[in-house]
Each structure stands twice: as structure tokens, then as C-alpha cells.
Amino acid sequence: MDAAVETFDTEAVAQALDKVPLEGWLIALVLLVAGIAVVRVLMTFIKRTLGRLPIDRALSAFLISCAQIALYVVLGTIIADQLGLPVTSLVALLSLFALAISLSIQNVLANVVGGVVILTAKPFTAGDYIETDKGQGEVESVDLMYTHLATPDGKLVLIPNRELSAERITNFSRHPLRRMDISVRVGYEHENARVTAALLRAAAAMPDVVREGKQAPFATVTEYGETGVQFLLRVWTPTGRYWDVYYLLLDAVRMELARDGIALACGMTRVQVEDKGERR
């Protein structure tokens, strides 16, 4: 860095400026005015182009800022060359300064790159409920530095984008339907057909359960254990109604089994769900 600064001779720059004739200054002024006008036209075109693309507003603003800086750097280089300034050493000096700054703020830049990856790949969007190694919650917003999560207990968690872009992300809101598996164990004294019928009646009592096709309610025996027979009830429900159905279906299963005089094996009742998601 010091060697690069030494190679940039300020006295040579001053001498070069002294040698510039009036005509050269006028040409440089014309180039400056024309260059600013061209930059503005190009920026307008870039903004309109990005506005038509399906990209996040934060990413669009970041790309616009980068383009504006690059265009003005090019304009400055052209004017310096017109004035006879040592452009090569100037560019080298600016490059080294940029490198020094980037090293000092590498974590910030890593977050920005992570934000660009998230905003481009879109593994989630605002309003989605996600789970990561750093926590889970509803995505409030995604900017170039942090992803903002609102947790079920009312907390706001800010996760650096550089960490989030490299983690496993589970998005519970991406698909319109979610599956729920409820597993119960009853004694051998009860007929299998009666138990599965009671489970299907419990599913039929739910207003937000898919009833047709491959995702219709399904009940079957999954295990003959030492303490009883284990049954599975599988249903699909809209993602937005998942936990409402979850709690209602638990009560409905218990009621329908009791209505037929079917007792649950003590300590062996459990509920399995395909994924975790938000618990109210």
C-alpha cells in the first residue's frame, strides 16, 4: 500500500495540470457536463429496467448504487486522461484503497453478498414462516444486512444474511398444504376396523381438511407392539390453518375413540407432525 502511494507522484499531477492549455480545460468541462448527462440517462434506463424485473426493492437499490458509482468512476477516468493526468497510477491507487476498505469491512460485505443471494434466490419472502439453526419465526423483512424474524413469543430476531444464506432453511409457508400425522396406540381388545373408522370420523369433523384425491384422510395400522396396536391418521390441511386443525383434531380423535368405547393405551398416545413450524 505504501509503495503504491509512493508511485502516485502528486508533484507530477500538479505539473501535468499546469501544462493543460485553456482549450484542454474547456474540453474537460464539456466532457464533464456531457458525461453527467449521459450518466443520468443511463441511470434512468437502468432504474426502469430493474423496475421491470421481478427482484426485491432492496436488491434493486443496491444494484442502482453500484452502477452509479461505476459510471462516475469511468467518467472521472476519462476526464483525468483528457487532462493528461497519470491515470494508470491513479487507478492503481484507487484499487488499493478499495481493497483496504473491503478488508476492513469484509463482514459487512459478506452480509451484503448474502442479502443479494437471498433476494435473488428467494428461499423465502416477507410473511413466510421459516426455521433455521439461528431460530424460527415469521419473516418481517429482508434487507441487505439482516433478515428480520418475528418469533411466536413476540420477539424480533435479526439474523445476519451471511449466516442465513449458508444454512439449511425450512420454509413452512411455501406450499399451500401441509401434512399432519397423528399416531395413537390402543389395546389389542379393540378391532382394527372400529379404530380406523373412529379416526376417519374425527378427520371428517374437521372443516379445513382436504377430503378428495391422494391427500384425503387416511388411517391404518402401523405397528403391533407389546403394549398395544399403533394406528396412524394422516390428513392434509391448508398451511394457514395448520395449528388450528392440529388442536381441534386432537380433541376430535379422543372424542370419537371414547364414543366407541376405545381406550388409549396409557402413556402411549403421541402426535407426530411432518414438520414443526409455529406453535401458538
Buried (B, 14 or more C-beta within 10 A) or exposed (E): EEEBEEEBEEEEBEEBEEEBEEEBEEBBEEBBEEBEEEBEEEBEEBBEEBEEEEBBEBBBBBBBEEBBEEBEEEBBBBBBBBBBBBBEBBBBBBEBEEEEEEEEEEEBBBBBBBBBBBBEEBBBBEEBBBBBEBEBBBBBBBBBBBBBBBEBEEEEBEBBBBBBBEEEBBBBBBEEEBBBBBBBBBBEEBEBEBBBBBBBBBBEBBEBBBEEEEBBBBBEEEEEEEEBBBBBBBBBBBBEBBBBBBEBBBEBBBEBBEEEEBEBBEEBBEBEBEEEBBEE
